[in-house]
Amino acid sequence: MIAKQKFSLFLTLLIFILLLALAGCSGGEQTNAKSEPTSTEESTKETAESEETTEYPIVIKHALGETTIEEKPERVATIQWSNHDVALALGVVPVGFSAANYGVQDDSGMLPWTADQLKELGAETPTIFQDTDGLDFEAIADANPDVILAAYSGITQEEYDTLSEIAPVVAYQTSPWVASWREQVTYNAMGMGMEEEGKQLIADTEKLIEEKVNEHAEIKGKKAAFVSISADDLSKFYIYSPGDPRGAFLNELGMEYPESITSQITDPNSFFIEVSAENADMLNDAEILVSYGDENTLAALQADPILGKIPAVERGSVVIIGDNTPLAAAGTPSPLAIEYSIDEYLTLLSEAVSKVQ
């Protein structure tokens, strides 16, 4: 009898231990499931954490003064070129933004990557400021913004002062129209109280560029310059500086501006220099040239007695970007423009490199 009782007690204890073990495994699985949120949950959590850790007021110093953002802006307006693309890339639909004045192929006032992102965000009827002939202060005021983004712009001190009566303004850091896409993201994101999200957008864009450039390793290290030469007037041309977004992006793609050009850029705040055709030898060290133009531009350059002697022109190592096209507009890049155009741009650069001996 005693042996039976002992065996029964042992069996009961064994079953109890097994039940505890099973409960522990089940609890562990539940814990793991809860610790792996969906990407949407992660994004929402990260945004919420960023908003909680952002300290106000935010003070942004720039070329036209100092801007203070007292609290998280709910209504974001942008003016002039590409600043709205930064907001859109960060998931924020501006209450109003300037119509694009270059590269637009329809009457929408928007470049294709802007329209695509608006559609993705479910905002297909934006408020667009028709201010290509001057800022429409009344329309901007009517949008009732909490902040106005202009990190890449050419606004004057007077325009800045007028805009500041409407809302705090985030202006450019050094000079009109001199701001890399990173600066555009950095300062516009700060103006929206989204500094951390801006850093992530920069990192994601850098990763995209690196991956795409690695598919075209042949362009790395090549000497290049972004110029503007019109077949209608070959007596002069313009060279965009490495500080200009167009020149800076060539460097970003692993190409280099030749010293024969950089040594002639004496004003670090200027985004271009004008060069007389008689000084065209400045371009002799550039293995690749990039210029706006059309199907007749290269032939006109090669037929010119002076410009035709530039080695890159002579052998046809010139990327001609169709004037007033989306690719031309993407020459001053934003994260959205880069994603939209980088494959086409790299293909053209690769074709030009293939002609270098």
VENTA-V505910 format. One record per pair of residues at least 12 apart in sequence whose ideal C-beta (glycine too) atoms are under 7 Angstrom apart, sorted by the first residue. I is the first residue (numbers start at 0). J is the second residue. D is the distance in Angstrom with one decimal. If there is no record, write none. Layout:
<<I & J & D> <I & J & D>>
This chain:
<<46 & 196 & 7.0> <49 & 193 & 6.8> <49 & 195 & 4.5> <49 & 196 & 6.1> <50 & 71 & 6.5> <53 & 192 & 5.0> <53 & 194 & 6.9> <55 & 68 & 6.7> <55 & 69 & 6.1> <55 & 70 & 5.3> <56 & 68 & 6.1> <56 & 69 & 5.0> <57 & 189 & 6.2> <57 & 192 & 6.5> <59 & 169 & 5.8> <59 & 186 & 6.3> <59 & 189 & 5.6> <59 & 190 & 6.4> <61 & 169 & 6.9> <61 & 170 & 4.3> <61 & 171 & 6.2> <61 & 172 & 5.5> <62 & 170 & 6.1> <62 & 171 & 5.5> <62 & 172 & 6.1> <62 & 173 & 5.6> <62 & 174 & 6.6> <63 & 156 & 5.6> <63 & 159 & 4.4> <63 & 170 & 4.4> <66 & 167 & 4.8> <66 & 168 & 6.0> <66 & 169 & 5.8> <67 & 167 & 6.4> <68 & 146 & 6.3> <68 & 167 & 5.7> <68 & 190 & 6.3> <68 & 192 & 6.6> <71 & 192 & 4.5> <72 & 145 & 3.8> <72 & 146 & 4.1> <72 & 191 & 5.8> <72 & 192 & 6.4> <73 & 145 & 5.7> <74 & 94 & 4.7> <74 & 143 & 6.0> <74 & 144 & 4.9> <74 & 145 & 4.7> <75 & 91 & 5.6> <75 & 93 & 5.1> <75 & 94 & 6.5> <75 & 144 & 6.4> <75 & 146 & 5.8> <75 & 148 & 6.5> <75 & 191 & 5.8> <76 & 93 & 5.7> <76 & 94 & 5.5> <76 & 95 & 4.8> <76 & 96 & 6.8> <76 & 139 & 6.0> <76 & 142 & 5.1> <76 & 144 & 3.5> <76 & 147 & 5.0> <77 & 93 & 5.1> <77 & 96 & 4.4> <77 & 97 & 6.9> <77 & 148 & 4.3> <78 & 97 & 5.0> <78 & 128 & 6.8> <78 & 130 & 7.0> <78 & 134 & 6.4> <78 & 139 & 6.9> <78 & 147 & 6.3> <78 & 149 & 5.2> <78 & 152 & 6.3> <79 & 97 & 5.4> <79 & 149 & 6.1> <79 & 152 & 3.9> <79 & 153 & 6.6> <80 & 151 & 5.7> <80 & 152 & 6.7> <80 & 331 & 6.6> <81 & 151 & 5.6> <81 & 183 & 6.5> <81 & 331 & 6.6> <81 & 333 & 4.3> <82 & 148 & 4.4> <82 & 149 & 6.1> <82 & 150 & 6.0> <82 & 151 & 5.9> <82 & 183 & 6.7> <82 & 187 & 5.6> <83 & 96 & 3.5> <83 & 113 & 6.8> <84 & 112 & 7.0> <84 & 113 & 6.0> <84 & 333 & 4.0> <84 & 334 & 7.0> <84 & 335 & 4.5> <84 & 336 & 6.6> <85 & 183 & 5.6> <85 & 184 & 5.3> <85 & 187 & 4.3> <85 & 188 & 6.8> <85 & 333 & 6.2> <86 & 148 & 6.6> <86 & 187 & 6.7> <86 & 191 & 6.7> <87 & 113 & 6.7> <87 & 116 & 4.4> <87 & 117 & 6.7> <87 & 120 & 6.8> <87 & 335 & 6.5> <88 & 116 & 6.9> <88 & 200 & 5.8> <88 & 334 & 4.6> <88 & 335 & 5.3> <89 & 188 & 6.4> <89 & 191 & 6.9> <89 & 193 & 5.6> <89 & 196 & 5.4> <89 & 197 & 6.9> <89 & 200 & 6.2> <90 & 120 & 6.7> <91 & 191 & 6.2> <92 & 117 & 6.9> <92 & 120 & 5.5> <92 & 122 & 4.3> <92 & 125 & 6.9> <94 & 126 & 6.3> <94 & 142 & 4.5> <94 & 144 & 5.8> <95 & 126 & 4.1> <95 & 128 & 5.6> <95 & 138 & 6.8> <95 & 139 & 6.6> <95 & 142 & 3.8> <96 & 125 & 6.8> <96 & 127 & 6.4> <96 & 128 & 6.6> <97 & 128 & 4.9> <97 & 130 & 5.4> <98 & 127 & 5.0> <98 & 128 & 6.6> <98 & 129 & 5.6> <98 & 131 & 6.0> <99 & 328 & 6.8> <100 & 131 & 4.1> <101 & 323 & 6.1> <101 & 328 & 5.3> <102 & 323 & 5.9> <102 & 324 & 5.8> <102 & 325 & 5.0> <102 & 327 & 5.5> <102 & 328 & 2.8> <104 & 325 & 6.9> <108 & 127 & 4.7> <110 & 325 & 5.8> <110 & 328 & 5.5> <111 & 325 & 5.5> <111 & 339 & 6.5> <112 & 335 & 4.2> <112 & 336 & 5.5> <112 & 339 & 4.0> <113 & 335 & 6.8> <116 & 335 & 5.7> <126 & 142 & 6.0> <134 & 158 & 5.9> <136 & 161 & 5.9> <139 & 162 & 7.0> <139 & 165 & 5.9> <140 & 165 & 4.9> <144 & 165 & 6.8> <144 & 166 & 4.6> <145 & 166 & 5.9> <146 & 166 & 5.6> <146 & 167 & 5.2> <146 & 169 & 6.8> <146 & 190 & 5.2> <146 & 191 & 6.8> <147 & 162 & 5.5> <147 & 165 & 6.7> <147 & 166 & 5.1> <147 & 168 & 4.7> <148 & 169 & 5.2> <148 & 187 & 4.6> <148 & 190 & 5.4> <149 & 168 & 5.9> <149 & 169 & 6.1> <149 & 170 & 5.4> <150 & 169 & 5.4> <150 & 171 & 6.0> <150 & 178 & 5.8> <150 & 182 & 6.4> <150 & 183 & 5.0> <150 & 186 & 4.1> <150 & 187 & 4.8> <151 & 171 & 6.5> <151 & 178 & 4.3> <151 & 183 & 4.7> <152 & 170 & 6.9> <152 & 171 & 6.1> <153 & 175 & 3.9> <153 & 176 & 5.1> <154 & 170 & 6.4> <169 & 186 & 5.5> <169 & 187 & 6.2> <169 & 190 & 3.7> <172 & 186 & 6.8> <173 & 268 & 5.7> <174 & 268 & 3.9> <176 & 270 & 5.3> <177 & 242 & 5.5> <177 & 243 & 6.6> <177 & 268 & 6.2> <177 & 270 & 5.1> <178 & 244 & 7.0> <179 & 244 & 5.9> <179 & 247 & 5.0> <180 & 244 & 6.3> <180 & 332 & 4.9> <180 & 333 & 5.6> <180 & 334 & 6.6> <181 & 201 & 5.6> <183 & 333 & 6.4> <184 & 197 & 5.0> <184 & 200 & 5.6> <184 & 201 & 5.4> <184 & 334 & 6.6> <185 & 197 & 5.7> <200 & 334 & 5.8> <204 & 334 & 4.6> <204 & 337 & 6.0> <207 & 337 & 7.0> <207 & 338 & 6.3> <208 & 251 & 6.2> <208 & 337 & 6.8> <208 & 341 & 6.9> <211 & 341 & 5.1> <211 & 342 & 6.8> <211 & 345 & 6.0> <212 & 252 & 5.6> <212 & 253 & 5.7> <215 & 345 & 4.7> <215 & 349 & 4.9> <217 & 349 & 6.1> <217 & 352 & 5.3> <218 & 252 & 6.4> <218 & 253 & 6.2> <218 & 254 & 6.1> <218 & 348 & 5.1> <218 & 349 & 6.1> <218 & 352 & 5.3> <219 & 253 & 3.7> <220 & 253 & 6.5> <220 & 255 & 6.8> <221 & 254 & 5.2> <221 & 286 & 4.9> <221 & 287 & 5.6> <221 & 352 & 5.8> <222 & 255 & 5.3> <222 & 257 & 4.5> <222 & 284 & 5.9> <222 & 285 & 5.3> <222 & 286 & 4.8> <223 & 249 & 5.1> <223 & 254 & 4.1> <223 & 285 & 5.9> <223 & 286 & 6.6> <223 & 287 & 4.0> <223 & 289 & 6.7> <224 & 238 & 5.9> <224 & 256 & 5.8> <224 & 257 & 7.0> <224 & 260 & 5.6> <224 & 282 & 6.5> <224 & 285 & 4.6> <224 & 288 & 5.9> <225 & 239 & 4.5> <225 & 245 & 4.3> <225 & 246 & 5.1> <225 & 249 & 5.9> <225 & 289 & 4.7> <226 & 238 & 5.1> <226 & 239 & 7.0> <226 & 288 & 5.7> <226 & 289 & 7.0> <226 & 290 & 4.9> <227 & 290 & 6.1> <227 & 291 & 5.6> <228 & 290 & 5.1> <228 & 300 & 6.5> <230 & 292 & 6.7> <230 & 295 & 5.9> <230 & 296 & 5.1> <230 & 299 & 3.8> <233 & 276 & 6.0> <233 & 303 & 5.1> <233 & 306 & 5.8> <234 & 276 & 5.3> <235 & 273 & 6.0> <235 & 274 & 6.5> <235 & 275 & 5.5> <235 & 276 & 6.1> <236 & 274 & 5.7> <237 & 271 & 4.9> <237 & 273 & 5.6> <238 & 260 & 6.0> <238 & 271 & 6.4> <238 & 272 & 5.3> <238 & 274 & 6.1> <239 & 270 & 6.3> <239 & 271 & 5.0> <240 & 264 & 5.1> <240 & 269 & 6.1> <240 & 270 & 5.6> <240 & 271 & 6.2> <240 & 272 & 6.9> <241 & 256 & 4.9> <241 & 261 & 6.6> <242 & 267 & 6.4> <242 & 270 & 6.4> <243 & 270 & 3.9> <243 & 271 & 6.5> <244 & 331 & 4.4> <244 & 332 & 6.0> <245 & 330 & 4.6> <245 & 331 & 6.0> <248 & 332 & 5.3> <254 & 287 & 6.9> <257 & 284 & 3.7> <257 & 285 & 5.3> <259 & 281 & 5.4> <259 & 283 & 6.9> <259 & 284 & 4.7> <260 & 281 & 5.8> <263 & 281 & 6.3> <276 & 305 & 5.0> <276 & 306 & 6.2> <277 & 305 & 6.9> <279 & 305 & 5.4> <279 & 306 & 5.5> <279 & 309 & 5.7> <282 & 309 & 4.9> <282 & 311 & 6.8> <283 & 309 & 6.2> <283 & 310 & 6.0> <285 & 311 & 5.5> <286 & 311 & 6.3> <286 & 316 & 6.2> <286 & 355 & 5.0> <287 & 311 & 6.2> <287 & 316 & 5.3> <287 & 318 & 6.8> <287 & 348 & 6.6> <287 & 351 & 5.0> <287 & 352 & 6.4> <288 & 311 & 4.8> <288 & 312 & 6.9> <288 & 316 & 7.0> <288 & 317 & 4.7> <289 & 318 & 4.5> <289 & 320 & 6.7> <290 & 317 & 6.4> <290 & 319 & 6.1> <291 & 320 & 5.5> <291 & 322 & 4.7> <291 & 327 & 5.7> <292 & 319 & 4.5> <292 & 322 & 6.2> <293 & 321 & 6.4> <293 & 322 & 6.1> <296 & 319 & 5.2> <297 & 315 & 6.5> <297 & 317 & 5.5> <297 & 319 & 5.6> <300 & 312 & 4.9> <301 & 313 & 6.7> <314 & 354 & 5.2> <315 & 354 & 5.3> <316 & 351 & 4.7> <316 & 354 & 4.7> <316 & 355 & 5.5> <317 & 351 & 6.4> <318 & 347 & 4.7> <318 & 348 & 6.0> <318 & 351 & 5.0> <325 & 340 & 6.8> <326 & 340 & 5.4> <326 & 343 & 5.9> <326 & 344 & 6.6>>
